[in-house]
């Protein structure tokens, strides 16, 4: 795959990611949810930290995370360039391009959204508001896809979790997360083909 095609894939994923996030942010209140199917919902949340809502504590935790992501994206971008120049497998190039697109998509939220939007608590956010909710590099990542495929109480005979309420699959994520997961999945499932050279 050429570098041009790899960059086009990155740009396509980024455009879809940002359009979906901006649409959700400017049309949904925080925690608002619509049912597409019982097992698929659009549920608007904001993630101020890492995957699964984890956070780095302290005043500089969010800034540190954002700077780390930017440095990591630089490394992933070089990996993509190097893989194309070495004419690596298309499996590797596509996987790295998807990971890069997803990482950049979430960085855009972290860097710009705090200054681009006002708060979503109890209201639909306004883009380019005079009263932004945060600062540069302190934005929250917009998530919206929710697939609670099964929800109920676990059997009481199960150790530790028995009798507790359980939802499978309870993660809420976005297009960028899908791109990263797909890229990593390609590297795992097609490992021998991806790294054949």
C-alpha positions in Angstrom: 0.0 0.0 0.0 1.3 3.5 -0.8 1.7 6.2 1.8 -0.9 8.2 0.0 -3.5 5.5 0.4 -2.5 4.9 4.0 -3.0 8.6 4.8 -6.3 8.6 2.9 -7.4 5.8 5.3 -6.3 7.8 8.3 -8.1 10.9 7.0 -11.3 9.0 6.3 -11.4 7.5 9.8 -10.7 10.9 11.3 -13.5 12.6 9.4 -16.1 10.0 10.4 -14.9 10.1 14.0 -15.0 13.8 14.3 -18.4 14.2 12.5 -19.9 11.6 14.8 -18.5 13.2 17.9 -19.5 16.8 16.9 -23.0 15.6 16.0 -23.4 13.9 19.4 -21.9 16.8 21.3 -24.2 19.3 19.6 -27.4 17.2 19.7 -27.4 15.3 22.9 -27.2 16.2 26.6 -24.7 14.3 28.7 -26.1 10.8 29.5 -28.9 11.1 27.0 -29.6 7.9 25.3 -31.6 6.6 22.3 -32.4 3.0 21.6 -31.5 1.8 18.1 -32.2 -1.8 19.2 -32.4 -3.3 22.7 -28.8 -4.4 22.4 -27.5 -1.2 20.7 -27.9 2.3 22.0 -26.5 5.7 21.3 -25.5 6.9 24.8 -23.5 10.2 25.2 -20.8 10.2 27.8 -17.5 12.1 28.1 -14.3 10.4 29.1 -11.8 12.6 30.8 -9.1 10.0 31.1 -7.8 6.8 29.5 -9.6 3.7 28.4 -12.5 2.5 30.6 -12.6 6.0 32.2 -9.4 5.6 34.1 -7.6 8.8 35.1 -4.2 10.0 36.1 -4.7 11.8 39.5 -3.5 15.3 40.2 -3.7 18.7 38.6 -1.4 17.8 35.8 -2.8 14.3 35.2 -4.9 15.2 32.1 -2.2 17.4 30.6 0.4 14.6 31.1 -1.9 12.1 29.5 -2.5 14.4 26.5 1.2 15.1 26.0 1.9 11.4 26.2 -0.7 10.6 23.6 0.9 13.3 21.2 4.3 11.7 21.7 2.9 8.3 21.1 1.2 9.4 17.9 4.5 10.8 16.6 6.0 7.3 17.1 3.0 5.6 15.5 3.2 8.0 12.6 6.8 7.2 12.0 6.0 3.5 12.2 3.4 3.9 9.5 5.9 5.9 7.3 8.6 3.3 7.9 6.3 0.3 7.2 5.3 1.8 3.8 8.8 2.7 2.8 10.0 -0.8 3.6 7.0 -2.2 1.6 5.7 -4.1 4.6 2.6 -6.2 4.4 -0.7 -4.4 3.8 -2.0 -6.1 7.0 0.7 -4.1 8.9 0.1 -0.8 7.0 -3.7 -0.9 7.4 -3.4 -1.9 11.1 -0.9 0.9 11.9 -3.0 3.4 9.9 -6.1 2.5 11.9 -4.3 2.8 15.2 -2.9 6.2 14.1 -6.3 7.5 13.0 -7.9 6.4 16.3 -5.2 7.9 18.4 -5.3 11.2 16.6 -9.1 11.3 16.8 -9.1 11.0 20.6 -6.2 13.5 20.8 -8.3 16.1 18.9 -10.9 15.8 21.6 -8.3 16.1 24.4 -6.5 19.1 22.9 -9.4 21.2 21.4 -12.8 20.2 22.8 -12.3 21.9 26.2 -12.0 25.3 24.3 -14.5 24.4 21.5 -17.6 23.6 23.4 -19.5 24.7 26.5 -20.7 22.2 29.1 -23.1 19.3 28.2 -24.5 18.9 31.7 -28.3 19.3 31.5 -28.0 21.0 28.1 -26.9 20.5 24.5 -23.4 21.9 24.0 -22.8 24.8 21.7 -19.8 24.7 19.3 -17.4 27.7 19.6 -19.1 28.9 22.8 -18.1 32.0 24.6 -18.1 30.0 27.8 -16.0 26.9 27.1 -16.0 24.1 29.7 -12.2 23.6 29.9 -8.8 24.7 28.7 -6.5 23.7 25.9 -5.2 20.1 26.4 -7.9 19.4 29.0 -10.8 18.4 26.8 -12.9 15.3 27.3 -13.3 12.5 24.8 -16.8 12.0 23.4 -18.1 8.4 23.5 -21.4 7.2 22.2 -21.7 3.6 21.1 -23.2 1.3 23.7 -23.9 -2.5 23.2 -25.4 -3.9 26.3 -25.9 -7.3 24.6 -27.0 -9.1 27.8 -28.1 -7.6 31.2 -29.3 -9.4 34.2 -28.4 -11.0 37.5 -25.6 -13.7 37.5 -26.4 -17.1 39.1 -25.8 -17.1 42.9 -23.5 -20.1 42.6 -20.8 -18.2 40.8 -17.9 -17.3 43.0 -17.2 -13.5 43.7 -19.9 -12.1 41.3 -22.7 -14.5 42.0 -26.1 -12.8 42.4 -24.8 -9.5 41.3 -26.2 -7.4 38.4 -24.1 -7.7 35.3 -24.1 -6.2 31.8 -22.2 -7.7 28.9 -20.9 -5.6 27.0 -20.9 -2.4 29.2 -18.2 -0.3 27.5 -19.2 2.9 25.7 -16.8 3.9 22.9 -16.4 5.9 19.7 -15.2 5.5 16.1 -11.6 6.3 17.1 -11.7 3.5 19.7 -13.1 1.1 17.1 -10.2 2.0 14.7 -7.6 1.4 17.4 -9.2 -1.9 18.5 -9.5 -3.1 14.8 -5.9 -2.2 14.2 -4.7 -4.1 17.2 -7.0 -7.0 16.3 -5.4 -7.2 12.9 -1.9 -7.3 14.4 -2.9 -10.1 16.8 -5.0 -12.2 14.4 -2.9 -11.8 11.3 0.4 -11.5 13.2 2.4 -13.8 10.8 1.1 -12.0 7.7 1.5 -8.5 9.2 5.1 -9.1 10.2 6.0 -11.5 7.3 9.0 -9.3 6.3 
